[in-house]
Amino acid sequence: MRVAAFAEPDAQYRIPLSRTRVLRAAVRLADDHGVAALTMRRLAEELGAEAMSLYHHVANKGDVLDGILDVVATEIYETVETLDTPAAGAAWKQAVRRRILTAREVLLRHPWAPALFQSRTATSPAVVRYYDGLLGLMRQGGFSYDLGHHALHALGSRALGFAQELFDPAGGDASGAEVPPEMAEQLPHLTAMVAEIAHDDPDSTLGWCDDQAEFEFGLDIILDGLDRLRDR
């Protein structure tokens, strides 16, 4: 008897598809190859399924993009909720800082996510819960809701762990940025700045000028300013 001819198929082909399984596979694909590589056909190949079978679990690619953002947002929320940092009085600043930097650690595992957070219109319930917890820390620190509202506006995307880019001279590459020669004479100061700046740690980067040092620099300026307002 030729047993090999009746060997069981790979385990991934025996696991039924579900929305959760589809979205987690999509996150892996985006992590490994970038979100631009995320197509329904390639996602189906990743799952060992027919592309049409995916539509029983996700409506279309837009639904997949919203879904993978929800996966990441949930990962952020569940991670920060494990933190146990006192936030009463002056301790609020360290508690908020730790929560935001912990959220950033999650995003660094999914570097495609910040651009999607900025481009998608749907808001994950996990993001709303994250902000509610952040505001709760500020309230423990003595913030009024009015000051907390101002604080969230001032923090902007930093509240979630990334800094929104002003411009991207390197097309998304954090090294070797250049201003086109024909523009250099017209933009002397930007040209000089871009030539001088180098972000040498790609593992800490979520954009051309959003590396860890720059992110923490901006975050600390905002938190220090908010702390002075809280003391008034």
N, C-alpha and C positions, 0 to 999 in steps of 0.2 A: 504493500500500500504506500502510495506517495503522499505522505503527510504534508509535505511542503506545499503541495498544490491547494490544500485546504486551510492554509494559515490564515489567522484572523487579520483583517485589515488594520491599519494604523488606528490608534485610539481616537484621534481627532475626528475620524470619519464616523465613529459610533456615538459620539456625544451629540445629542439633539441641539439644533440651533435655538438660541433665545436672544432677546434684545440685549441682555447683559453680556452674553458671550460675543455677540457681534460687535458691540461697542468696545469691549476690552481688547478684542483683536484689532480694532481700528486704532486704538490708542497705541498698541505695540507697533503697528505699522507706521504711524506718525512719528513715534519716538525713534524708530530705526532709520526711516527714510525721509522724514519730513512730511508735512501735511499735504504738500503738492502731489505726493505720490499716492495719496489716498483716493482711489477710485473704487467704484462698486465692483468692477471686474477683479482688481487686485485684492480687494478685501475678500471676495468670494474665494479666490485662490488660496489666500492665507487660511481660510476656514475649511478648505477642501470641499467646497459646496458650489452649486450652480448660482450664478449671479442673481437669477430671478428668485431664488429661494430666500434671498435676503429681504425682499420686499414684504415678506410676511411679518418682519420684525422691525423694519425701519422704512419710513415712507419714501425717502429719497436721500441724496447726498447731503442736502441741507439738514435733514433730520439727524444724519450721522454726525455732522459737525457740531450741532447743538448737543447731541448726546455725549460726544467725547469731552466737550467742555464741562458737561455736568459730571462726568466721571472724575475729571481733574478737580473741579470745585468741591466735590464730595470728599475727595482725598485730602484736600486742603483743610476743609472743615473738620473732618474726623481727626486729622493730625493735630491741629491747634487745640482741639477740645481736650486732648490728653495733657496739655500743659497745666501746671499748678503754680502760678506765679501770683504772689500778693499784689493787689492793685490799689489798695486804700491810700489816700493822701498822695504824697510825693512818689510812691512806688508805681503809680499809674504809668509813668513814662517807660520804665523798664519792662513792665508787663506788655504794653502796647508794642514796644520795639521787638520784644521776643516773639510775640504773635505774628507780626508782620514778617520778620526774618525767617520764621518757621514756614510761613506760607511761601516765601521765596524759595526755600529749599525744595519744596514740592515742585514749584515751577521749573527749577533748574533740571529736574528729571524729565520735564516735558517742555523743552524750549520753544516749541511751536505754539504753545497755549496763549501767551500774551497777545500775539497778533490776532488770534481768533477772539479773545475777550474784547478786543477793540472793534472788531468788524461785525460780530454777530449781534443781532438785536434782542434775541431771547435772553432772559436772565434766569440762571439756575437758582432754584430754591436754596441750594447749599450756599450760594454766594450771599443771598439775603440773610441767612442764618449767621454766616461769617461776620457780616457787617454789624448785625445785631449784637453779637458777642464783643466785637471791637468797641462799639459804643457803650456797652455795659462796663467795660474796663474803665473807660473815661468817666462814666458816671460814678464808679467807685472812687475815682480820683478826685471827685469834686466838681466835675464839669456840669454846667447847665446843659439842657438840651440845645439851647441856642448856640453855645460855644461848641458843643459836639457836632452840630450841623456845619458850622464854619470849619471845624477840624477835618471832617470828612471831605469837604470841598478842597481844602488846602492840600490834603494828602493825595487826592486823586487816585490814580492807578497804583501809587506807592502803598496805599492801604492794603492792596491785594498782593504786593510783593514784586512789582515791576515798575519801571519808569517809562513813561511814554516818550518815544523818540521825537525830537524836533525835526531832524532831517537825517538822511542816511547816505552819506557820500560813498559808502563802500558797497551799496546794494545788499546790506545785511551781513557782510563780512566784518568781523571785529578787528581785523588786522589789515595793514596795507592800504588804508583809506587814502584816497587821493581826490583833489579837486581838479576837474578837467583843465588842461593848460590854458585853453581859451577863456576860462573864467577866472584864473588866478589873478590877473591884473585888476579885474573889476572887484575881486573879493580878497583884498590883501590880508585882512585880519582873520577871516575864516580859513584861508589857505595856510597861514602861519600856525593857527591853532591845530588844524587837522594834521599838519606835518609833525607837530610836536607831540601830539597825544598818541599813546600806544596802550592798548589793553592786551596784556600778554598772557592772561589766564582765561582761555576760552570756556573753561568749566564754570566760571563765575559770571558769565555774560548772557544776557537775554536780549541784546540789541547792540547796535554799533557803539553807543556810549553808555550802555546800561551794564556796567560791570559791578562787582560787589562793592568796591571802594566808592565809586560814584553814587551808587544807590544809597549806601549808608551815610555818605556825606549829606545828600539832600534830605534823607529821612531825619537825621539828627538836627539839622537846621530847623525843620518844621516842628519837631517835637520840643526843642528848646524854646521856640517862640510860643508854642501853645502852653508850655509850662509857665511862662511868664504871665500870659493872659489868665491862666487859672489862678495864679496867686493874687490877682488884683481884687 
